[in-house]
Amino acid sequence: MAGGGDDLKLLGVWTSPFVIRVRVVLNLKSLPYEYVEEDLGRKSALLLGSNPVHKAVPVLLHGGRPVNESQVIVQYIDEVWAAGAGRPAVLPSDPHERAQARFWAAYVDDKVGSAWQGMLFTCRSEEERAEAVDRAVEALRTLEGAFEDRARGKPFFGGDGIGLVDVVLGGYLGWFGAVDKMIGRRLIDPARTPLLAAWEQRFRAADAAKGVVPDDADKVLEFLQVLLAISPSN
C-alpha cells in the first residue's frame, strides 16, 4: 500500500483544532504515527525547520519530509493512503461532491474559525467578543442547513462516515465547550441547531475522535491562559 511503510510524525498542540483534525484522519485511516507536543513558547528546531514560512503546527513528517497546513495535510493523507483495505475515504470520489466538501471545509475555517480566533485571542472588549460569538452562531446556522442538504439523513457531512467537513468542524468542538463554560452560551445549541447538536454527539463518540477531541472544558481554559501569555510574535 502506498506510503504504508513510511514513518509518520506529527508536530502539534493538543488543543489546536488544526492539529485535532489531522489526528482524527490519521486515526480514521488506522495509521500509526508519533505525536510530538510542541511548546509554542519555545518552538523546536524541528518545527521551525519543517515550517519556516508560518512556523506553526500542525506539521506532518512523512518519511522525514514535511507537509504543512492542516487541510493540505488531511487531503495529502487521503491521497497517499487511499480508500480500501479498511481505510475509509475522507473526500468523495465524485469531483463535484469533492469540490462541495472543500467549499464547506473552507467555509468552516473562514467563518467559524475566524470567529473562534476573535472571541478567544483578539477581541479587546466584551462587546467585540459578543460580536464574534454572534458571527460563529450565524455561521453554524448556515452549516445546519448545509448538513441537512449534504448528509441527506445520514449521520455525517461525509454521509455514512466521517469526511472532510466533519473533521474540520469537529476540530473546534473542544473549544466550543470551553466557550460555553467561559461565557455561558452554547455555540451548538440543540434548540437552534438540532442537527448539528446530534452530529456533535456522534462525532465525539467516534473511535477516531476519542482521546483526541478535548472533553474537559476546565483544562482547555487553563491552557488558554498559557496561550495568551505567549507573545504573538512566537
C-alpha positions in Angstrom: 0.0 0.0 0.0 1.3 3.4 -1.0 3.2 5.1 1.8 2.3 2.3 4.2 5.8 1.6 5.4 7.0 5.1 5.9 7.4 6.7 9.3 4.8 9.4 10.3 5.5 12.1 12.9 3.0 14.8 13.7 4.1 18.1 15.4 1.2 19.6 17.3 -0.5 21.2 20.2 -3.2 19.2 21.9 -5.9 21.9 21.8 -5.3 23.1 18.3 -8.4 22.5 16.1 -6.0 22.2 13.1 -3.9 19.5 14.8 -7.0 17.7 16.0 -8.4 17.3 12.5 -5.2 15.7 11.3 -5.1 13.3 14.3 -8.7 12.2 13.6 -7.9 11.5 10.0 -4.8 9.5 10.9 -6.9 7.5 13.3 -9.6 7.0 10.7 -7.0 5.6 8.4 -5.6 3.4 11.2 -2.1 4.8 10.5 0.5 4.5 13.3 2.3 7.8 14.0 4.5 9.5 16.5 2.9 12.6 18.1 5.2 15.3 19.4 3.6 18.0 21.6 5.2 21.4 20.8 5.8 24.2 23.3 4.7 27.3 21.4 6.7 29.5 23.7 9.9 27.6 22.8 9.3 26.1 19.4 11.6 23.2 18.5 14.2 23.4 15.8 12.4 20.6 14.0 9.2 22.7 13.8 11.0 25.8 12.7 12.9 23.9 10.1 9.9 22.0 8.9 7.6 25.0 8.5 9.9 28.0 8.0 7.2 30.1 6.4 4.5 30.1 9.2 6.4 28.4 12.0 3.1 26.8 13.1 1.6 23.5 13.9 0.5 21.1 12.6 3.4 19.7 10.6 3.2 16.1 9.3 6.6 14.5 8.6 6.2 11.6 6.2 9.5 9.8 5.8 11.2 12.9 7.1 9.6 15.2 4.5 7.3 17.9 5.9 3.7 18.6 4.8 2.2 21.9 6.2 -1.3 23.4 6.7 -4.0 21.2 8.2 -6.4 21.0 5.3 -3.5 20.3 2.9 -2.2 17.6 5.3 -5.7 15.9 5.6 -6.0 15.8 1.8 -2.5 14.5 1.5 -3.2 11.7 3.9 -6.4 10.8 1.9 -4.4 10.7 -1.4 -1.4 8.7 -0.1 -3.5 6.2 1.9 -6.4 6.0 -0.5 -9.7 4.2 0.4 -9.5 0.4 0.6 -8.4 -2.3 2.9 -10.4 -0.9 5.8 -9.3 2.6 5.2 -12.2 5.0 4.5 -12.1 7.9 2.1 -12.2 11.4 3.7 -13.1 13.1 0.4 -15.8 11.8 -2.0 -14.8 10.2 -5.3 -17.2 12.3 -7.4 -15.4 15.5 -8.5 -18.4 17.8 -7.8 -19.1 16.3 -4.4 -15.4 16.7 -3.6 -15.5 20.3 -4.6 -18.5 20.9 -2.4 -16.8 19.2 0.6 -13.7 21.5 0.0 -16.0 24.6 -0.2 -17.7 23.8 3.1 -14.5 22.9 4.8 -13.1 26.3 3.8 -16.3 28.0 5.0 -15.8 26.5 8.4 -12.3 27.9 8.8 -13.2 31.2 7.2 -16.4 31.9 9.3 -16.3 29.7 12.4 -12.5 29.7 12.7 -12.1 33.4 12.4 -14.9 34.0 15.0 -13.1 31.5 17.3 -9.9 33.3 17.0 -11.6 36.6 17.8 -13.6 35.5 20.8 -10.6 33.8 22.5 -7.5 35.7 21.3 -8.0 39.0 19.6 -11.2 40.7 21.0 -10.3 43.5 23.3 -13.8 44.1 24.9 -16.9 42.1 25.9 -18.7 43.9 23.0 -16.2 42.6 20.5 -16.4 39.1 22.0 -20.2 39.1 21.8 -20.0 40.1 18.2 -17.5 37.3 17.5 -19.9 34.8 19.2 -22.8 36.1 17.1 -20.7 35.5 13.9 -19.9 32.0 15.0 -23.6 31.3 15.8 -24.7 32.6 12.4 -22.1 30.5 10.6 -23.3 27.4 12.5 -26.9 28.2 11.4 -25.7 28.1 7.8 -23.8 24.8 8.5 -27.1 23.4 9.9 -28.6 23.9 6.5 -25.6 22.5 4.8 -25.7 19.4 7.0 -29.3 18.8 6.1 -28.6 19.2 2.4 -25.3 17.2 2.3 -26.0 14.4 4.8 -29.5 13.6 3.5 -30.5 11.8 6.7 -27.1 10.2 7.2 -25.0 10.7 10.3 -22.2 12.9 9.0 -21.4 15.6 6.5 -19.5 12.8 4.7 -22.5 10.6 4.6 -22.3 7.2 6.5 -18.7 8.0 7.6 -16.7 11.0 8.8 -15.5 13.2 5.9 -13.5 16.4 5.3 -16.1 18.8 6.6 -16.7 16.6 9.7 -13.0 16.6 10.7 -12.6 20.4 10.0 -15.6 21.4 12.1 -15.0 18.6 14.7 -11.6 20.0 15.5 -13.2 23.0 17.1 -15.6 21.1 19.5 -13.2 21.1 22.5 -13.1 24.9 22.3 -16.8 25.2 21.9 -17.2 23.5 25.2 -14.7 26.0 26.7 -16.6 28.9 25.3 -19.8 27.6 26.9 -18.0 27.4 30.2 -16.4 30.9 29.8 -19.4 32.9 28.6 -22.4 30.6 29.4 -23.6 30.4 25.8 -23.6 27.2 23.7 -22.4 27.7 20.2 -24.0 24.4 19.0 -27.4 24.7 20.7 -29.9 21.8 20.4 -32.7 24.4 20.3 -31.1 26.4 17.5 -29.2 23.8 15.5 -30.6 20.4 16.4 -29.0 18.5 13.5 -25.5 19.8 14.4 -26.1 19.1 18.1 -26.9 15.4 17.3 -23.9 15.4 14.9 -21.6 16.6 17.6 -22.5 13.7 19.9 -21.9 11.2 17.1 -18.6 12.8 16.2 -17.3 12.9 19.8 -18.3 9.2 20.2 -16.5 8.1 17.1 -13.4 5.9 17.8 -11.2 8.2 15.7 -12.1 11.2 17.8 -11.9 9.7 21.3 -8.9 10.9 23.3 -8.2 13.5 20.6 -11.1 16.0 20.8 -10.8 17.6 24.3 -13.8 17.0 26.6 -12.5 18.8 29.7 -13.5 22.5 29.3 -11.7 23.5 32.5 -8.4 22.0 31.2 -8.8 23.8 27.9 -9.5 27.1 29.6 -6.4 26.6 31.8 -4.3 26.0 28.6 -5.9 29.2 27.1 -4.1 31.2 29.8 -0.8 29.6 28.7 -1.5 30.6 25.1 -2.5 34.1 26.0 0.8 34.5 27.9 2.8 33.7 24.8 3.8 36.7 22.7 2.0 36.9 19.4 5.4 37.0 17.8 6.1 33.5 18.9 
